[in-house]
Amino acid sequence: MPRTTRKSALKRGRQVRWPIEPDQFRIERTAALLSPTECAKVLGVSERTIRNWEASRAAIPYAAFKLLRVLTGGELPGRPWDGFYVKGDTLWTPERKRYDAGELAYINNVFTMARFWLENYHRNAAIDRANVLLQNIQAGEDDPSTKASGDA
């Protein structure tokens, strides 16, 4: 399969990312006050990979560069995240509310429990409706859902 050129990718409506320059990457890494070793740990790659990127021996993935920019206080990508940014280990909202990692983990737990409660609530409501219907049938009452609209 032939390799897609930028021009043909643009014609198909795909987003094209231009190569990341090693100097751009190095500037972002130093702005984050990260050594090559620390940067490698944050990005989940080896220190050798960082050195290869900065020496132009390997292409720098856009995702790695974008993550580094987010970690250096850049705003988060995408419209739903307008105004949010990360500084250090803290997420800041457009209203200047801060959330550290521990708070975000707690919020995640609260949302998980709320989702579980809601699923359980709906499951129990369906069981309750089925039990009422079963009791009505056992008592000899007609199923209201089977009555014709003209019956009285």
C-alpha positions as CSV (number, residue, x, y, z in Angstrom):
1,M,0.0,0.0,0.0
2,P,1.5,3.4,-1.0
3,R,2.4,5.8,1.8
4,T,-0.1,8.6,2.2
5,T,1.3,12.0,1.4
6,R,0.2,15.1,3.3
7,K,-1.6,16.4,0.3
8,S,-3.6,13.3,-0.3
9,A,-4.4,13.1,3.4
10,L,-5.7,16.6,3.3
11,K,-8.0,15.8,0.3
12,R,-9.6,13.0,2.4
13,G,-10.2,15.4,5.2
14,R,-7.7,13.8,7.7
15,Q,-5.9,16.0,10.1
16,V,-2.2,16.3,9.2
17,R,0.4,17.0,11.8
18,W,3.7,18.4,10.8
19,P,6.9,16.9,12.2
20,I,7.9,18.1,15.6
21,E,11.3,19.8,15.6
22,P,13.8,18.5,18.1
23,D,14.4,22.0,19.4
24,Q,10.7,22.5,20.0
25,F,10.7,19.3,22.0
26,R,13.8,20.2,24.0
27,I,12.3,23.7,24.8
28,E,9.1,22.1,26.2
29,R,11.1,19.5,28.2
30,T,13.3,22.1,29.8
31,A,10.2,24.4,30.4
32,A,8.7,21.5,32.4
33,L,12.0,21.3,34.4
34,L,12.4,17.7,33.3
35,S,15.8,16.0,32.7
36,P,15.9,13.5,29.8
37,T,15.6,10.7,32.4
38,E,12.5,12.3,34.1
39,C,10.9,13.1,30.7
40,A,11.4,9.5,29.7
41,K,9.7,8.3,32.8
42,V,6.7,10.7,32.3
43,L,6.3,9.7,28.7
44,G,6.8,6.0,29.3
45,V,9.8,5.7,27.0
46,S,13.5,5.1,27.5
47,E,16.0,7.8,28.1
48,R,17.8,6.7,24.9
49,T,14.5,7.5,23.0
50,I,14.5,11.0,24.4
51,R,18.1,11.5,23.4
52,N,17.4,10.2,19.9
53,W,14.4,12.5,19.5
54,E,16.4,15.5,20.6
55,A,19.4,14.5,18.3
56,S,17.1,14.2,15.2
57,R,17.9,10.4,15.0
58,A,14.2,9.5,15.4
59,A,10.9,11.2,14.6
60,I,9.1,12.6,17.7
61,P,5.5,11.3,17.9
62,Y,3.0,14.1,18.1
63,A,1.2,12.5,21.0
64,A,4.4,12.6,23.1
65,F,4.9,16.2,22.3
66,K,1.3,17.1,23.0
67,L,1.4,15.3,26.4
68,L,4.6,17.2,27.3
69,R,2.9,20.5,26.4
70,V,-0.1,19.6,28.6
71,L,2.2,18.8,31.4
72,T,4.0,22.1,31.0
73,G,0.8,24.1,31.7
74,G,-0.6,23.9,28.2
75,E,-4.3,23.9,27.8
76,L,-6.0,20.5,27.3
77,P,-7.0,19.7,23.7
78,G,-10.6,19.7,22.5
79,R,-13.6,22.0,22.9
80,P,-15.0,20.4,26.1
81,W,-11.7,21.3,27.8
82,D,-11.6,25.0,26.8
83,G,-10.2,26.9,29.7
84,F,-8.9,23.9,31.6
85,Y,-5.2,23.4,32.1
86,V,-2.7,21.3,34.0
87,K,0.1,22.8,36.1
88,G,2.3,20.4,37.9
89,D,0.0,17.7,39.4
90,T,-3.0,20.0,39.5
91,L,-5.9,20.4,37.1
92,W,-7.3,23.9,37.0
93,T,-10.8,24.8,35.8
94,P,-11.9,27.9,33.9
95,E,-13.4,29.1,37.3
96,R,-9.9,28.8,38.9
97,K,-10.9,25.7,40.9
98,R,-8.0,23.4,41.4
99,Y,-8.1,19.6,41.7
100,D,-5.1,17.6,42.7
101,A,-4.6,13.9,41.8
102,G,-6.1,12.7,45.1
103,E,-9.2,14.8,44.6
104,L,-9.6,13.5,41.1
105,A,-9.3,9.9,42.3
106,Y,-12.0,10.6,44.9
107,I,-14.3,12.3,42.4
108,N,-13.9,9.2,40.1
109,N,-14.9,7.0,43.0
110,V,-18.0,9.1,43.7
111,F,-19.0,9.0,40.0
112,T,-18.4,5.2,39.9
113,M,-20.6,4.7,43.0
114,A,-23.3,7.0,41.6
115,R,-23.3,5.1,38.3
116,F,-23.6,1.8,40.2
117,W,-26.4,3.1,42.4
118,L,-28.4,4.3,39.3
119,E,-28.0,1.0,37.5
120,N,-29.1,-0.8,40.7
121,Y,-32.0,1.6,41.1
122,H,-33.3,0.9,37.6
123,R,-32.8,-2.8,38.0
124,N,-34.7,-2.9,41.2
125,A,-37.5,-0.7,39.8
126,A,-37.9,-3.2,36.9
127,I,-38.0,-6.1,39.4
128,D,-40.6,-4.3,41.5
129,R,-42.8,-3.7,38.4
130,A,-42.5,-7.3,37.5
131,N,-43.4,-8.4,41.0
132,V,-46.5,-6.2,41.1
133,L,-47.6,-7.6,37.7
134,L,-47.0,-11.1,38.9
135,Q,-49.0,-10.5,42.1
136,N,-51.9,-9.0,40.0
137,I,-51.9,-12.1,37.8
138,Q,-51.8,-14.4,40.8
139,A,-54.7,-12.5,42.4
140,G,-56.7,-13.1,39.2
141,E,-56.7,-9.5,38.1
142,D,-56.2,-8.7,34.5
143,D,-52.9,-7.4,33.2
144,P,-53.6,-3.6,32.7
145,S,-51.3,-3.6,29.7
146,T,-53.4,-6.2,27.9
147,K,-56.8,-4.5,28.3
148,A,-58.3,-3.0,25.2
149,S,-58.8,0.7,25.2
150,G,-62.5,0.3,24.9
151,D,-62.9,-2.0,27.9
152,A,-64.4,-0.5,31.1
